């Protein structure tokens, strides 16, 4: 009885469908297929992650929008009085 249940389970399992497609292939084709399947589930080899430090971020900000710290504080303080934030940038 258990053998019949196992056969039924195999017959209805989706892998059984694929086995039916590949079981008659020659061994070299099966090995190629296995290699492709294994490669599709392996994580891609990536470069070891580099630990970042402050030097990695040097120069990433544009100096065109540079604002002195005192100007920035003044701008933030003045912006508190506006309900529309776009007016803040127009005033500077």
Secondary structure per residue as TSV (DSSP state, phi and psi in degrees):
chain	resnum	aa	ss	phi	psi
A	1	X	-	360.0	-41.2
A	2	X	H	-65.2	-36.6
A	3	X	H	-64.1	-38.8
A	4	X	H	-65.4	-43.3
A	5	X	H	-62.9	-41.8
A	6	X	H	-63.3	-43.5
A	7	X	H	-62.6	-42.2
A	8	X	H	-62.9	-43.0
A	9	X	H	-61.9	-41.5
A	10	X	H	-66.7	-38.4
A	11	X	H	-68.4	-30.0
A	12	X	H	-94.5	-10.3
A	13	X	S	-73.3	138.1
A	14	X	H	-57.4	-30.3
A	15	X	H	-65.4	-29.9
A	16	X	H	-59.6	-36.4
A	17	X	H	-60.7	-47.6
A	18	X	H	-68.8	-36.2
A	19	X	H	-61.1	-39.5
A	20	X	H	-60.7	-31.4
A	21	X	H	-75.5	-34.1
A	22	X	H	-106.5	-11.4
A	23	X	T	-60.8	-27.8
A	24	X	T	-93.6	2.4
A	25	X	S	-69.4	157.4
A	26	X	-	-77.0	165.8
A	27	X	H	-60.7	-37.1
A	28	X	H	-65.9	-37.6
A	29	X	H	-67.6	-40.4
A	30	X	H	-63.0	-42.5
A	31	X	H	-63.8	-39.4
A	32	X	H	-63.7	-42.5
A	33	X	H	-63.3	-43.3
A	34	X	H	-61.6	-43.9
A	35	X	H	-59.9	-44.0
A	36	X	H	-63.0	-42.1
A	37	X	H	-65.2	-44.2
A	38	X	H	-63.0	-42.8
A	39	X	H	-65.0	-28.9
A	40	X	H	-74.0	-19.0
A	41	X	H	-106.9	-11.0
A	42	X	S	-74.6	139.9
A	43	X	-	-67.7	142.9
A	44	X	-	-66.1	138.5
A	45	X	-	-70.8	125.9
A	46	X	-	-120.4	164.0
A	47	X	-	-62.8	144.9
A	48	X	-	-61.2	140.1
A	49	X	-	-69.0	131.2
A	50	X	-	-86.9	135.1
A	51	X	-	-74.1	124.8
A	52	X	-	-82.4	149.7
A	53	X	-	-136.2	179.4
A	54	X	G	-59.9	-32.3
A	55	X	G	-63.6	-26.8
A	56	X	G	-67.9	-20.1
A	57	X	G	-101.3	-1.8
A	58	X	T	-62.5	129.3
A	59	X	T	82.4	8.2
A	60	X	-	-82.9	-15.8
A	61	X	S	-96.8	143.0
A	62	X	-	-78.7	138.9
A	63	X	S	-84.9	-5.3
A	64	X	T	-63.9	-34.0
A	65	X	T	-97.1	22.6
A	66	X	-	-58.3	136.3
A	67	X	-	-136.3	128.3
A	68	X	-	-57.7	149.6
A	69	X	H	-58.9	-40.6
A	70	X	H	-64.3	-39.3
A	71	X	H	-64.8	-40.8
A	72	X	H	-62.7	-45.3
A	73	X	H	-62.4	-43.6
A	74	X	H	-61.9	-44.2
A	75	X	H	-61.7	-42.1
A	76	X	H	-64.3	-44.0
A	77	X	H	-61.1	-45.2
A	78	X	H	-66.4	-30.6
A	79	X	H	-70.2	-21.3
A	80	X	T	-63.6	-21.4
A	81	X	T	-90.7	-5.0
A	82	X	-	-102.4	142.7
A	83	X	S	-89.3	-27.1
A	84	X	S	-101.5	111.1
A	85	X	H	-66.9	-21.2
A	86	X	H	-67.9	-26.7
A	87	X	H	-64.2	-32.9
A	88	X	H	-57.2	-48.6
A	89	X	H	-71.7	-29.9
A	90	X	H	-69.7	-29.6
A	91	X	H	-75.0	-28.9
A	92	X	-	-70.9	360.0
